[in-house]
Amino acid sequence: MKKNIVMTIAISFLFFIAFSCKKESQKEILNANLKKTETLLQQSYQVAKTNDNLLKLHVSPDGQFTEPNVMMEDSLYHLNDSLCNLYYLTYCEIMIDGDNMMGGNMMGGNTMHGNNMMGSHTYMGDTSTINQYLRDLNLTREAHPAHHPVSSSSDHELHHP
């Protein structure tokens, strides 16, 4: 009987060690994915902003373009605007998965993540920089129609229904 109890305790101990190592590995993968997605979001935002700024320079107040590459700049703006939105949603999904993985199971309770001074934050609390990119992009989106090039009504209607 003693041997069974000792074996049960030993197996349980090994299980908890293996589970905690797996959790740390998942946390590192999660953090790497978050960082990669944040970088992609930042790059797509910068390209969208740059192309929108170029449109301001190359489109007259009445919407006529003064540069032959304007429609390409507009297409690049819309492409990166969409990519930025996609990366934002991906980032949020990874954050939710991280919170579920780290604290949403029976063993995790309300586990907090991080270390040292940041020991009391959750993954969902890390979105302030990402949310700022989205707010800035929304401001760009609101201003975009004011300097949008108009080459023909059919081209314009294709991406602005």
N, C-alpha and C positions, 0 to 999 in steps of 0.2 A: 504494500500500500504506500509506503514511504517513497519507494522508487517511482511509482506512478505519479505521485504529487510532484516530486523533484523533476521528473521528465516533463510534466505539464507546464511547470513554471519555466523550465529551460526553453521549451518550445515557444511559449508565450513571449519570453524575453527576446528570443531571436526574431520572432515575428515583428515585434515592435521596433527593433533595430532596423530590420529590412524595410519596414513600412516608412520609417522616418528618413532613411536614405533615399528611397524612391521619391518621397515628397520633396526633398531638397533638390533632387535631379529635375523633377518636374518644374520646380520653382525657377531653376536656372534657365530651362528651356522657355518657360513663360516670359521671363525677363528679357531674354534674347529676342523673342518674337515681338514683344512690346517695343523694344528699342528699334528694331528693324522697321516695324510699321510706322513708328513715330518719324523716323528718318525719311521714309518714303512719302509720308503725308507732308512733311515740311518741304521736301523737294518739289512735290507736285503743286503745293501752294505757291512757292516762290516762282515757278514757271508760269502758273496761271496769272499771278500778279504782274510779272514782267510782260507777258503778252498783252494783258489788259492795258498796261501803261503804254506800250507801243501803239496800241489802237488809238489811244488818246492823241498821240502825236500825228498819226497818219490818216485820220478821218476828219473831214471838215464838219462844222457844226450841223450841216444839213444831212449828214450821214454818208456823203460821197467819199470814197477813198482816194487818197493822194499818193499812194504807194502801191505798186503791183502786188506786194506780198501781204497786204492787209488781210485778205481772206484766209491765208494760211495762218497768220497770227491769231485770227479769230478762232479758227479751228483748233489750234493748239491751246488757246485759252479754254475753250469748251471741253476739250479732252482732259486737260489737267484739272479743271473744275470738277469733272465727274470722277477722276481718279482720287482727288482729294476727299471727296465725299465717301468713296468706297473705302479708302484707307481709314477714315474716321470711324466708319461703321465696323470695320475689321478690328480696330483698336478697342472699341467699346466691347465687342464680342469677346476678345481675348481677356479684357479686364473682368468681365462677368464670369468667364470660365475660371480665371484665377481666384476670384473670391469664392466660387463654388468649390474649387479644388482645395483651397487652403482652409476654408472654414465652414463649408456647407455639408459636411458629412457627420456621422455620429461621433467620430473621434475628435473632430476639429472644433466643435463648438463655435464660439465667436473668436476664432484665432485672429490675432493681429499680425501683420507682416512687417518685416524690416528689422533693422538693428540700430543700436546706439540711440541717437536722438530721434530717429525716425521709427522707433520701435512700436509706436502706437497708431500707425496709419494702415488703412486697408488699400487694396488695389484700386477700388473705385474712387478713392481720394486722390489718386495721382493724375487725374484727367485735366487739371487746370490748364496746362500748356496746350494740350490737344484741343480743348474747348476754345482757347483763344484763337488758334488757327481757324477753327470753324467760324467763330464770330467775325474775324477779319475777312474770311472768304465770303461770308454773307453780305458784308458791307460792299465788297467788290461786286458781288452779284447784283445788288440793288443799283449800283452806279453804272453797271455795264450797258444797259440799254441806251443810256444817254449818249454814248459814243460808239454805238454799234454800227459797223459798216452795212450799207445797203447797196448791193450790186444789182440784184433783180428781186422781184417779189417772191419768186419761187425759191431762190437760195435762202432768202431771209426766213421764209415760212418753214423751211425744212428743220431748222433747229430752234425756232422760236414760235411754237404753235399758238 
